[in-house]
Amino acid sequence: MATKKFNLLVNKKILSFNKIIEVDPDKSISIRSFLIGAISQNISKADNILESDDVISTINCLKKLGVKIKKLKKKKYVIYGNGLGSLRLKKNGKLIFNNSGTLARLLIGILSTTPNIQAFVSGDHSLNKRNMKGLIDLMEKFGATFLPKNKFKFPLKLISSNMPVGIKYKAGISAQLKSAVMFAGLNSYGNTTIIENQKSRDHTENILKGNNQSIKIKINKNKTIQIFGKNYLNPIEIKVPNDPSSAAFFSALTLLNKNSRLKIRNVGINPTRTGFYRLLKSQGAKIKFINVKKNNNELRGDIIIKHCKLKPIFASKNYYVNTTDEYPILFVIAALIKGTSTFTGIGDLANKESNRIMEMQKVLKQIGITSKIYRDKFIVNGKGLIDASDKQIDVPNLGDHRICMSAFVLASLTGAKAKIKNFETVYTSSPSFLNIMKKLGAKFEIKKIS
């Protein structure tokens, strides 16, 4: 699905609101549902799937690899799995991941230990700039080959291992690399052991938990995941919760917008995804989780947010792993709180869809917010909720949905005029974003790019 390109113009401050909304389904879980369904036996069912560009890219790649996927109705799919090692591709076939780093890392994890795969892999201009050295190094330990040698950015040629053997891996902050190792281990000989030093997203483990023959998790001082290779996987049946990262942008808008209140329904509140909310609550934010329940090993509930006064933010490095996608909007919040906010341990943000620290610094500077970047730290000198109606925010085509969304929220709160290029990139994760912003009263204009 090729989304038509457009720029977004914002030129009016948002008024107060009191609304109930439902954000888009979770992208991370949606992508994993298709990938795991494809390598499981028999028919898997997935409901409340995010129908965004990144997920469509996942479906297209799997279909090219011989997987039958049927859409029953909006957001509801069945996946006809043929088990581990069943994916097939014409020799030197092409797989295009477009903007999705999640799809790239996880599918390469699966393909690296799938027999007889020779594939050219690449993404869009944004994904092709991202360094994949960590992924390549890990997959080479399983026996996969990547050409040309010593090149760590797409496009690349992947040659899978026909005799992969399980590895031991000390997982860091990346849930995607951890998941890639789990997927590669599932179709390797012997066992793969993952020791998790920092608790990262655990959606992959949660979906696989129904397979005692393939996965065992022990939690002592650290979490240890054992993968027993070459066993079958049971089909899955999953209902995806709504995305806490998408909800964060509307939460920020509400917290900073005077006399506003918001209820966001059926949001995933897995503790590995709620660092944004915990961090802000520690600074005085009026945020409450209600109607909490567990489904498919995932916590979900409704979030209530009310406008309130916030203290400046101090985010230690411990927040990074559970707050990765929300830092751009956290920088916006920091700019609109009086006082100095400090974010540490965030150096990896430079290797996202864009260099998110540098690009957000440029955005904030345009409305008079000063900040300082260090190697692994960002300091924002907040001014409070300023009137920036005499200022202009220009965001170039970065291919980064989170920068686009953050700049829109910033313009809506301050009254700054904004021109955000190639806003269609937001559809990779949040196709309902503009409709929800309109429901909350935001004013904007779409300018199609011919």
KOLKEZA-559478 format. One record per residue (C-alpha): residue number from 0; x, y, z. Coordinates in nm, 2 decimals. Example, Ala and Ser with C-alpha at 12.3 -4.5 7.8 and 13.67 -1.06 7.14 Angstrom:
! residues 2
 seq      X      Y      Z
   0   1.23  -0.45   0.78
   1   1.37  -0.11   0.71
END
This chain:
! residues 450
 seq      X      Y      Z
   0   0.00   0.00   0.00
   1   0.16   0.33  -0.11
   2   0.03   0.62   0.10
   3  -0.01   0.94  -0.10
   4   0.24   1.20   0.01
   5   0.13   1.52   0.18
   6   0.25   1.81   0.39
   7   0.06   1.93   0.70
   8   0.00   2.30   0.79
   9  -0.10   2.40   1.14
  10  -0.18   2.76   1.22
  11  -0.42   2.77   1.52
  12  -0.39   2.69   1.89
  13  -0.61   2.41   2.02
  14  -0.89   2.49   2.27
  15  -0.97   2.29   2.59
  16  -1.15   1.95   2.55
  17  -1.31   1.67   2.75
  18  -1.33   1.36   2.53
  19  -1.32   0.98   2.51
  20  -1.11   0.83   2.24
  21  -0.97   0.50   2.11
  22  -0.62   0.51   1.96
  23  -0.48   0.27   1.69
  24  -0.39  -0.09   1.78
  25  -0.04  -0.17   1.90
  26   0.21  -0.19   1.61
  27   0.47  -0.41   1.79
  28   0.22  -0.68   1.87
  29   0.05  -0.66   1.53
  30   0.37  -0.72   1.35
  31   0.47  -1.00   1.58
  32   0.13  -1.17   1.55
  33   0.18  -1.21   1.17
  34   0.54  -1.33   1.20
  35   0.47  -1.58   1.47
  36   0.15  -1.70   1.30
  37   0.35  -1.76   0.98
  38   0.60  -1.99   1.15
  39   0.35  -2.17   1.36
  40   0.15  -2.48   1.26
  41  -0.21  -2.46   1.13
  42  -0.43  -2.16   1.14
  43  -0.36  -1.86   1.36
  44  -0.62  -1.58   1.43
  45  -0.54  -1.22   1.49
  46  -0.80  -0.95   1.59
  47  -0.77  -0.57   1.63
  48  -0.47  -0.56   1.40
  49  -0.32  -0.22   1.32
  50  -0.37  -0.16   0.95
  51  -0.08   0.08   0.91
  52   0.19   0.10   0.64
  53   0.44  -0.10   0.86
  54   0.20  -0.38   0.92
  55   0.10  -0.39   0.55
  56   0.47  -0.42   0.47
  57   0.48  -0.72   0.70
  58   0.19  -0.89   0.53
  59   0.34  -0.82   0.19
  60   0.68  -0.97   0.28
  61   0.52  -1.28   0.43
  62   0.30  -1.33   0.12
  63   0.61  -1.31  -0.09
  64   0.76  -1.58   0.13
  65   0.47  -1.81   0.05
  66   0.24  -1.75   0.36
  67  -0.13  -1.74   0.30
  68  -0.30  -1.46   0.49
  69  -0.67  -1.39   0.47
  70  -0.85  -1.07   0.58
  71  -1.19  -1.16   0.73
  72  -1.30  -0.81   0.80
  73  -1.15  -0.48   0.91
  74  -0.86  -0.55   1.16
  75  -0.93  -0.92   1.16
  76  -0.71  -1.18   0.99
  77  -0.62  -1.55   0.97
  78  -0.27  -1.67   0.90
  79  -0.21  -2.02   0.75
  80   0.11  -2.13   0.91
  81   0.33  -2.41   0.78
  82   0.57  -2.43   1.07
  83   0.93  -2.34   1.13
  84   1.16  -2.34   0.82
  85   0.86  -2.33   0.58
  86   0.92  -1.98   0.44
  87   1.04  -1.99   0.07
  88   1.16  -1.72  -0.16
  89   1.28  -1.74  -0.53
  90   1.66  -1.72  -0.53
  91   1.78  -1.36  -0.50
  92   1.42  -1.24  -0.45
  93   1.37  -0.90  -0.30
  94   1.21  -0.82   0.04
  95   1.13  -0.45   0.10
  96   1.07  -0.35   0.46
  97   0.99   0.01   0.38
  98   1.01   0.22   0.70
  99   0.98  -0.07   0.95
 100   1.28  -0.14   1.16
 101   1.08  -0.39   1.36
 102   0.99  -0.59   1.06
 103   1.35  -0.57   0.93
 104   1.51  -0.71   1.24
 105   1.25  -0.97   1.33
 106   1.20  -1.11   0.98
 107   1.58  -1.13   0.93
 108   1.59  -1.32   1.26
 109   1.35  -1.58   1.12
 110   1.51  -1.60   0.77
 111   1.87  -1.63   0.90
 112   1.80  -1.99   1.02
 113   1.54  -2.08   0.75
 114   1.70  -2.32   0.50
 115   1.79  -2.21   0.14
 116   1.71  -1.84   0.17
 117   1.90  -1.60  -0.05
 118   1.73  -1.26  -0.04
 119   1.81  -0.89  -0.12
 120   1.68  -0.69   0.17
 121   1.62  -0.32   0.19
 122   1.40  -0.04   0.32
 123   1.30   0.32   0.24
 124   1.54   0.61   0.25
 125   1.50   0.64   0.62
 126   1.55   0.27   0.71
 127   1.84   0.24   0.47
 128   2.03   0.50   0.68
 129   2.00   0.29   1.00
 130   2.30   0.09   1.13
 131   2.22  -0.28   1.14
 132   2.56  -0.40   1.27
 133   2.42  -0.54   1.60
 134   2.17  -0.75   1.41
 135   2.42  -0.87   1.15
 136   2.68  -0.97   1.42
 137   2.41  -1.18   1.60
 138   2.28  -1.35   1.29
 139   2.63  -1.43   1.17
 140   2.68  -1.62   1.50
 141   2.39  -1.85   1.38
 142   2.57  -1.90   1.05
 143   2.40  -1.65   0.83
 144   2.60  -1.44   0.58
 145   2.55  -1.08   0.47
 146   2.70  -0.93   0.16
 147   2.88  -0.71   0.09
 148   3.10  -0.79   0.39
 149   3.16  -0.51   0.64
 150   2.85  -0.32   0.52
 151   2.60  -0.26   0.79
 152   2.32  -0.06   0.62
 153   2.05  -0.18   0.37
 154   2.04  -0.28   0.09
 155   2.21  -0.61   0.17
 156   2.21  -0.97   0.05
 157   2.11  -1.22   0.31
 158   2.22  -1.59   0.28
 159   2.07  -1.81   0.55
 160   2.24  -2.09   0.73
 161   2.14  -2.44   0.65
 162   2.30  -2.58   0.97
 163   2.23  -2.31   1.23
 164   2.33  -2.38   1.59
 165   2.18  -2.21   1.90
 166   2.38  -1.93   2.07
 167   2.41  -1.76   2.41
 168   2.32  -1.39   2.41
 169   2.33  -1.12   2.68
 170   2.04  -0.89   2.58
 171   2.07  -0.52   2.62
 172   1.81  -0.24   2.57
 173   1.69  -0.36   2.22
 174   1.37  -0.58   2.23
 175   1.40  -0.61   1.86
 176   1.75  -0.77   1.87
 177   1.63  -0.99   2.16
 178   1.33  -1.10   1.95
 179   1.55  -1.16   1.64
 180   1.77  -1.40   1.85
 181   1.46  -1.58   1.98
 182   1.32  -1.62   1.63
 183   1.66  -1.74   1.49
 184   1.69  -1.98   1.78
 185   1.35  -2.14   1.72
 186   1.48  -2.30   1.40
 187   1.83  -2.38   1.51
 188   1.98  -2.70   1.64
 189   2.03  -2.72   2.01
 190   1.93  -2.45   2.26
 191   1.96  -2.07   2.25
 192   1.99  -1.89   2.59
 193   1.92  -1.52   2.63
 194   2.01  -1.35   2.96
 195   1.83  -1.02   2.99
 196   2.02  -0.76   3.19
 197   1.76  -0.48   3.13
 198   1.39  -0.55   3.10
 199   1.29  -0.46   2.75
 200   0.96  -0.52   2.57
 201   0.84  -0.87   2.62
 202   0.57  -0.90   2.36
 203   0.75  -1.18   2.17
 204   0.78  -1.39   2.49
 205   0.42  -1.33   2.58
 206   0.29  -1.45   2.24
 207   0.52  -1.76   2.25
 208   0.44  -1.86   2.61
 209   0.19  -2.12   2.51
 210   0.47  -2.33   2.37
 211   0.64  -2.50   2.66
 212   0.82  -2.73   2.42
 213   0.99  -2.43   2.26
 214   1.04  -2.17   2.53
 215   1.11  -2.15   2.90
 216   1.15  -1.83   3.10
 217   1.31  -1.81   3.44
 218   1.32  -1.49   3.65
 219   1.58  -1.47   3.93
 220   1.82  -1.18   3.95
 221   1.80  -1.15   3.57
 222   1.55  -1.29   3.33
 223   1.67  -1.60   3.13
 224   1.49  -1.71   2.82
 225   1.57  -2.06   2.69
 226   1.47  -2.15   2.33
 227   1.46  -2.51   2.24
 228   1.52  -2.53   1.87
 229   1.34  -2.74   1.60
 230   1.01  -2.79   1.79
 231   0.67  -2.71   1.64
 232   0.48  -2.40   1.74
 233   0.11  -2.40   1.83
 234  -0.12  -2.17   1.64
 235  -0.20  -1.84   1.81
 236  -0.52  -1.66   1.88
 237  -0.47  -1.30   1.98
 238  -0.66  -0.97   2.03
 239  -0.42  -0.68   2.00
 240  -0.45  -0.40   2.26
 241  -0.43  -0.04   2.16
 242  -0.09   0.13   2.13
 243   0.05   0.30   2.45
 244   0.30   0.49   2.23
 245   0.03   0.64   2.02
 246  -0.17   0.72   2.33
 247   0.13   0.91   2.47
 248   0.09   1.20   2.22
 249  -0.27   1.26   2.32
 250  -0.18   1.23   2.68
 251   0.08   1.50   2.65
 252  -0.16   1.73   2.47
 253  -0.41   1.68   2.75
 254  -0.17   1.73   3.04
 255  -0.05   2.07   2.89
 256  -0.38   2.20   2.76
 257  -0.57   2.40   3.02
 258  -0.90   2.26   3.15
 259  -0.87   1.95   2.94
 260  -0.95   1.59   3.02
 261  -0.93   1.27   2.82
 262  -1.02   0.90   2.85
 263  -0.83   0.66   2.62
 264  -0.99   0.32   2.60
 265  -0.84  -0.03   2.59
 266  -0.47   0.06   2.59
 267  -0.19  -0.19   2.63
 268  -0.03  -0.11   2.97
 269   0.24  -0.38   2.97
 270   0.50  -0.26   3.23
 271   0.77  -0.28   2.96
 272   0.58  -0.01   2.77
 273   0.46   0.24   3.03
 274   0.78   0.42   3.13
 275   0.64   0.74   2.98
 276   0.34   0.73   3.21
 277   0.54   0.63   3.52
 278   0.79   0.91   3.45
 279   0.53   1.18   3.42
 280   0.33   1.06   3.73
 281   0.65   1.10   3.93
 282   0.65   1.47   3.81
 283   0.30   1.52   3.93
 284   0.10   1.42   3.62
 285  -0.27   1.33   3.67
 286  -0.27   1.00   3.50
 287  -0.47   0.70   3.61
 288  -0.51   0.34   3.48
 289  -0.86   0.19   3.53
 290  -1.05  -0.12   3.42
 291  -0.72  -0.31   3.41
 292  -0.73  -0.68   3.29
 293  -0.50  -0.94   3.14
 294  -0.56  -1.09   2.80
 295  -0.31  -1.30   2.59
 296  -0.05  -1.24   2.87
 297  -0.08  -0.86   2.81
 298  -0.22  -0.61   3.06
 299  -0.46  -0.36   2.91
 300  -0.69  -0.09   3.05
 301  -0.83   0.26   3.01
 302  -0.62   0.57   3.08
 303  -0.76   0.88   3.24
 304  -0.56   1.21   3.19
 305  -0.63   1.56   3.33
 306  -0.45   1.89   3.27
 307  -0.22   1.97   3.56
 308   0.09   2.15   3.66
 309   0.41   1.94   3.60
 310   0.75   1.96   3.76
 311   1.06   1.96   3.53
 312   1.15   1.61   3.42
 313   1.46   1.42   3.53
 314   1.47   1.09   3.33
 315   1.75   0.86   3.43
 316   1.89   0.61   3.19
 317   1.67   0.34   3.35
 318   1.37   0.49   3.18
 319   1.51   0.45   2.83
 320   1.43   0.09   2.76
 321   1.06   0.13   2.85
 322   1.01   0.48   2.70
 323   1.21   0.46   2.37
 324   0.93   0.58   2.13
 325   0.81   0.86   2.35
 326   1.12   1.07   2.39
 327   1.03   1.32   2.11
 328   0.70   1.41   2.28
 329   0.87   1.41   2.62
 330   1.10   1.68   2.49
 331   0.80   1.88   2.39
 332   0.65   1.85   2.74
 333   0.99   1.95   2.89
 334   0.99   2.26   2.66
 335   0.65   2.37   2.79
 336   0.72   2.32   3.16
 337   0.90   2.60   3.35
 338   1.25   2.49   3.45
 339   1.53   2.26   3.33
 340   1.46   1.90   3.23
 341   1.73   1.64   3.19
 342   1.73   1.32   2.99
 343   2.02   1.07   3.03
 344   2.11   0.74   2.87
 345   1.95   0.83   2.54
 346   2.24   0.80   2.30
 347   2.06   0.53   2.10
 348   1.80   0.78   1.98
 349   2.05   0.89   1.72
 350   1.99   0.56   1.54
 351   1.61   0.58   1.51
 352   1.41   0.68   1.20
 353   1.61   1.00   1.23
 354   1.85   1.14   1.49
 355   1.57   1.22   1.73
 356   1.76   1.43   1.97
 357   1.92   1.66   1.71
 358   1.59   1.69   1.51
 359   1.38   1.77   1.81
 360   1.64   2.03   1.92
 361   1.60   2.20   1.58
 362   1.22   2.19   1.62
 363   1.23   2.34   1.97
 364   1.48   2.61   1.87
 365   1.23   2.74   1.62
 366   1.00   2.85   1.90
 367   1.28   2.99   2.12
 368   1.35   2.69   2.34
 369   1.72   2.64   2.42
 370   1.87   2.30   2.48
 371   2.21   2.13   2.50
 372   2.31   1.79   2.36
 373   2.59   1.58   2.52
 374   2.70   1.24   2.41
 375   2.43   1.05   2.61
 376   2.23   1.34   2.76
 377   1.99   1.61   2.65
 378   1.90   1.92   2.86
 379   1.59   2.13   2.78
 380   1.54   2.47   2.93
 381   1.16   2.49   2.95
 382   0.97   2.81   2.94
 383   0.62   2.70   3.03
 384   0.32   2.71   2.80
 385   0.43   3.00   2.58
 386   0.24   3.18   2.31
 387   0.44   3.12   1.99
 388   0.19   3.25   1.74
 389   0.45   3.47   1.59
 390   0.69   3.18   1.53
 391   0.72   2.93   1.25
 392   0.80   2.55   1.28
 393   0.94   2.38   0.97
 394   1.00   2.01   0.97
 395   1.18   1.86   0.67
 396   1.11   1.52   0.52
 397   1.28   1.30   0.78
 398   1.07   0.99   0.74
 399   1.01   0.99   1.12
 400   0.65   0.96   1.23
 401   0.73   1.05   1.60
 402   0.90   1.38   1.50
 403   0.60   1.47   1.28
 404   0.35   1.39   1.56
 405   0.55   1.58   1.82
 406   0.58   1.89   1.61
 407   0.20   1.89   1.55
 408   0.13   1.87   1.92
 409   0.38   2.15   1.99
 410   0.23   2.38   1.73
 411  -0.13   2.30   1.86
 412  -0.03   2.39   2.22
 413   0.17   2.71   2.14
 414  -0.02   2.85   1.84
 415   0.30   2.84   1.63
 416   0.25   2.81   1.26
 417   0.39   2.48   1.14
 418   0.47   2.32   0.80
 419   0.55   1.95   0.85
 420   0.67   1.79   0.53
 421   0.57   1.43   0.43
 422   0.33   1.39   0.72
 423   0.21   1.07   0.55
 424   0.49   0.89   0.74
 425   0.27   0.90   1.05
 426   0.06   0.63   0.87
 427   0.34   0.38   0.94
 428   0.22   0.36   1.30
 429  -0.09   0.58   1.36
 430  -0.33   0.60   1.06
 431  -0.60   0.75   1.29
 432  -0.38   1.02   1.43
 433  -0.52   1.31   1.23
 434  -0.88   1.20   1.28
 435  -0.83   1.19   1.66
 436  -0.66   1.53   1.66
 437  -0.95   1.67   1.46
 438  -1.20   1.52   1.72
 439  -1.00   1.70   2.00
 440  -1.04   2.03   1.81
 441  -0.70   2.07   1.64
 442  -0.70   2.28   1.33
 443  -0.48   2.18   1.03
 444  -0.47   2.18   0.66
 445  -0.35   1.89   0.43
 446  -0.14   2.00   0.13
 447  -0.10   1.71  -0.12
 448   0.24   1.68  -0.29
 449   0.20   1.64  -0.66
END
